[in-house]
Amino acid sequence: MATNQKIKWNYLKMYISSHFKPRLMSLTLVVLGILSAGMGLKGFLLSSHFIDGGVTGISMLIADITNWPISILIFVINLPFLVLGYRRIGIPFAIKSAMAIAGLSLCVAFVHFPDVTHDKLLTAVFGGFFIGVGIGLTMRGGAVLDGTEIAALVVSKQSHLLKVSDIILLLNVVIFSLAAYFLGIESAMYSILTYLAASKMIDFILNGIEQYTGITIISLKSETIRKIITHKLGRGVTIYNGKSGYGKDGQVNDPRDIVFTVVTRLEIPVLKQEILKADPSAFIIQQSIDDTTGGLLKRKALH
């Protein structure tokens, strides 16, 4: 009997760990994101008539021109993008995003935030800071507060000429051009600063302080370099089997091991120095990595 109770208890703990905790963490991130974005809007931007980019920026611009409630505009203008997200990404994402956007609308309508400062530069920078943190946390929680990314993703898949970043940039050029016309050049310029601050914070929240870089090393001394990376620097490596191609020595098909590793930006100078010390003619390729999952990413103990 005691054994059965223990099995049931272990099963319950496994269920909570695999189902309840991730959902609670996701909900916490979305709620914190809503509060942060609300602080950016009501605590900084709205009183100064600065705007952000994307659907939020469109809502703020229309609210400034027409005096319609921004809380309603944020939700209504995002509706078509939520429908698009439902059709292209799936119903769980659409429902979670709809709840997040509705939460932001209610937060803007009913939650009181202090008007922190009237300094225009501080308003632009910290307004963007809080909005960027809010959007980033919400995306970490599996939802969005702004439907622009959904539309850009769909359009980029249908067009081979435009990337997601290109579409978002073009949309924001239009938004800030309209802001310059309706709100004035100065407000538009401060709004661009707000957008840049928000973009940087979104990148920081999504990618973290340790942005990773992939390093590919092609060398005749690949085994020596592998030992340097794994033993001296404490990083994991992957070895590819390759062949040399056509170079100054003519066409050669000698087999050659290719070493690949992932490091943080701070570790790149030390890594290059050690590699070139072992082989001054080593060919080193760097490539940016937006995100990584699993593998030996943390430094191993060197003892």
C-alpha positions in Angstrom: 0.0 0.0 0.0 2.8 2.4 0.9 4.6 1.5 -2.3 1.5 2.4 -4.4 1.1 5.7 -2.5 4.8 6.5 -3.2 4.3 5.7 -6.9 1.3 8.0 -7.1 3.1 10.8 -5.3 6.1 10.5 -7.6 3.7 10.5 -10.6 2.0 13.6 -9.3 5.3 15.4 -8.8 6.4 14.5 -12.3 3.1 15.8 -13.7 3.4 19.1 -11.8 7.0 19.5 -12.9 6.3 18.8 -16.6 2.9 20.6 -16.9 2.1 23.0 -14.2 5.5 24.7 -13.6 6.1 25.6 -17.3 2.6 27.1 -17.6 3.0 29.0 -14.4 6.4 30.4 -15.6 4.8 31.3 -19.0 1.9 33.1 -17.2 4.3 34.9 -14.9 6.4 36.2 -17.8 3.3 37.4 -19.7 1.9 39.2 -16.7 5.3 40.9 -16.0 5.5 41.8 -19.6 2.1 43.5 -19.6 3.0 45.5 -16.5 6.3 46.6 -17.9 4.7 47.7 -21.2 2.0 49.5 -19.3 4.6 51.3 -17.3 6.4 52.4 -20.5 3.1 53.7 -22.1 1.4 55.4 -19.1 4.5 56.2 -17.1 6.5 57.8 -19.9 5.2 58.0 -23.5 1.5 58.9 -23.5 1.9 62.2 -21.6 4.7 63.3 -23.9 2.9 62.3 -27.1 5.8 60.0 -28.2 5.0 56.8 -30.0 6.6 53.4 -30.5 6.8 51.3 -33.6 4.5 48.5 -34.8 0.8 48.1 -34.0 1.4 49.8 -30.6 2.8 52.9 -32.4 -0.2 52.9 -34.8 -2.6 52.8 -31.9 -0.8 55.6 -30.1 -0.7 57.8 -33.2 -4.4 57.3 -33.9 -5.2 58.0 -30.2 -3.2 61.3 -30.4 -5.0 62.4 -33.6 -8.6 61.3 -32.8 -8.6 61.2 -28.9 -10.0 57.7 -29.1 -9.1 55.5 -26.1 -5.8 53.8 -26.7 -6.8 50.8 -24.6 -9.5 49.9 -27.2 -7.3 50.8 -30.2 -4.5 48.4 -29.1 -6.9 45.5 -29.0 -9.0 46.3 -32.1 -6.0 47.0 -34.4 -4.3 43.8 -33.2 -7.4 41.6 -34.0 -6.5 41.0 -37.7 -3.0 40.0 -36.8 -4.4 37.6 -34.1 -6.6 36.0 -36.8 -3.5 35.7 -39.0 -1.6 34.1 -36.2 -4.4 31.6 -35.6 -4.3 30.5 -39.2 -0.6 30.4 -39.7 0.8 29.5 -36.3 -2.0 27.8 -34.3 -4.8 28.3 -31.9 -2.8 28.0 -28.6 -0.5 30.9 -29.7 -3.4 33.0 -30.9 -5.4 32.5 -27.6 -2.4 33.2 -25.5 -1.5 36.3 -27.5 -5.1 37.5 -27.5 -5.2 37.2 -23.7 -1.9 39.1 -23.5 -3.0 41.9 -25.7 -6.4 42.1 -23.8 -4.4 42.2 -20.6 -2.3 45.1 -21.9 -5.5 47.0 -22.9 -7.0 46.5 -19.5 -3.7 47.5 -17.8 -3.6 50.8 -19.8 -7.3 51.4 -19.1 -7.4 50.7 -15.4 -4.0 50.4 -13.8 -2.5 53.6 -12.4 1.2 54.4 -13.2 3.0 57.5 -12.0 4.1 60.0 -14.6 7.8 59.6 -13.9 9.4 62.5 -15.8 8.8 65.3 -18.3 12.3 65.3 -19.6 12.0 64.3 -23.3 15.2 62.4 -23.6 14.6 60.3 -20.4 11.0 59.8 -21.5 12.0 58.4 -24.9 14.8 56.2 -23.6 13.0 54.7 -20.6 9.7 54.5 -22.3 11.3 52.4 -24.9 13.2 50.5 -22.2 10.0 49.4 -20.4 8.1 48.6 -23.6 11.0 46.5 -24.9 11.3 44.6 -21.6 7.5 44.0 -21.7 7.5 42.7 -25.3 10.5 40.6 -24.7 9.1 39.0 -21.5 5.8 38.3 -23.2 7.6 36.6 -26.2 9.5 34.5 -23.7 6.2 33.5 -22.3 5.0 32.3 -25.8 2.8 35.2 -26.8 3.1 38.7 -28.4 1.9 42.2 -27.4 2.3 43.5 -30.9 0.9 41.8 -34.1 3.6 43.3 -36.4 5.9 40.4 -36.0 3.1 37.9 -37.0 2.4 39.8 -40.2 6.1 40.2 -41.1 6.7 36.5 -40.6 3.8 35.5 -42.9 4.8 38.0 -45.6 8.5 37.0 -45.5 7.5 33.4 -46.1 5.6 34.3 -49.2 8.3 36.7 -50.5 11.8 35.6 -51.3 13.0 39.2 -51.5 12.0 40.5 -48.1 13.1 39.3 -44.6 11.1 39.8 -41.4 13.4 42.6 -40.3 13.0 44.3 -43.7 9.2 44.3 -43.4 9.2 45.6 -39.9 11.6 48.3 -40.9 9.5 49.4 -43.9 6.3 49.5 -41.7 8.1 51.6 -39.1 9.4 54.0 -41.7 5.7 54.7 -42.7 4.6 55.0 -39.0 7.3 57.5 -38.1 6.8 59.5 -41.3 3.1 59.9 -40.4 4.2 60.8 -36.8 6.4 63.5 -38.3 3.5 64.9 -40.3 0.9 64.8 -37.5 2.9 65.2 -34.3 5.9 67.2 -35.6 9.5 66.4 -36.5 10.7 66.6 -32.9 8.2 64.2 -31.5 8.9 61.8 -34.4 12.7 61.9 -33.7 12.1 61.2 -30.0 9.8 58.4 -31.1 12.5 56.8 -33.2 14.8 56.9 -30.2 12.0 55.2 -28.2 11.8 52.5 -30.9 15.5 51.9 -30.9 15.6 51.6 -27.1 12.7 49.1 -27.2 14.4 47.1 -30.0 17.6 46.8 -28.0 15.8 45.6 -24.9 13.8 43.0 -26.8 17.1 41.6 -28.2 18.6 41.6 -24.7 15.6 39.8 -23.1 15.4 37.2 -25.9 19.1 36.6 -26.4 20.6 37.4 -23.0 23.8 39.1 -22.1 25.8 36.1 -23.3 25.2 36.3 -27.1 26.8 33.2 -28.6 29.1 33.1 -31.7 29.8 30.0 -33.7 33.4 29.5 -34.6 34.5 27.2 -37.4 38.3 26.4 -37.6 39.9 24.7 -40.6 43.5 23.7 -39.9 46.0 20.9 -40.4 46.5 20.9 -36.7 42.8 20.3 -35.9 43.6 17.8 -33.1 45.8 20.2 -31.3 43.2 22.9 -31.6 40.5 20.6 -30.3 42.6 19.9 -27.2 43.1 23.6 -26.7 39.4 24.3 -26.8 38.3 21.4 -24.7 41.1 21.2 -22.2 42.4 24.7 -21.9 39.3 26.8 -22.6 36.7 24.3 -21.2 34.4 24.4 -24.2 32.8 21.5 -26.2 33.5 21.0 -29.9 32.0 19.2 -32.9 34.3 17.6 -35.5 33.3 17.5 -39.1 35.0 15.3 -41.7 36.0 17.4 -44.7 38.4 17.6 -47.6 40.6 20.5 -48.8 39.6 22.1 -52.0 41.4 24.2 -54.7 43.9 26.8 -53.4 47.2 28.2 -54.2 48.8 24.8 -54.0 46.5 23.4 -56.7 43.6 21.0 -56.4 44.0 18.8 -53.3 41.7 16.2 -51.8 43.4 15.6 -48.6 41.0 14.7 -45.7 40.8 17.3 -43.0 39.0 17.6 -39.7 36.9 20.8 -39.3 36.5 22.0 -35.7 33.3 23.8 -34.7 32.6 25.4 -31.3 30.2 27.9 -29.7 31.5 30.6 -27.4 30.4 34.0 -26.0 31.6 37.2 -27.5 33.9 37.8 -24.6 35.7 34.6 -25.2 36.5 35.2 -28.9 39.8 37.1 -28.5 41.3 34.5 -26.2 40.1 31.7 -28.5 41.6 33.3 -31.6 44.8 34.0 -29.8 45.2 30.3 -28.7 44.3 29.0 -32.2 46.7 31.2 -34.1 49.4 30.4 -31.6 49.0 26.7 -32.4 48.5 27.3 -36.2 49.2 30.8 -37.6 47.7 29.8 -41.0 44.4 28.4 -39.5 41.2 29.6 -41.3 38.7 30.9 -38.7 35.1 31.7 -39.5 32.7 33.5 -37.2 28.9 33.5 -37.4 26.3 35.0 -35.1 23.9 32.7 -33.3 20.6 34.0 -32.1 19.8 31.2 -29.7 21.0 27.8 -28.5 19.4 24.9 -26.7 21.2 21.9 -25.1 24.7 20.8 -25.7 27.8 21.8 -23.7 27.3 25.6 -23.6 28.5 26.2 -20.0 32.2 26.2 -19.3 33.5 23.0 -17.9 35.5 22.9 -14.7 39.2 23.0 -15.6 40.9 21.0 -12.9 
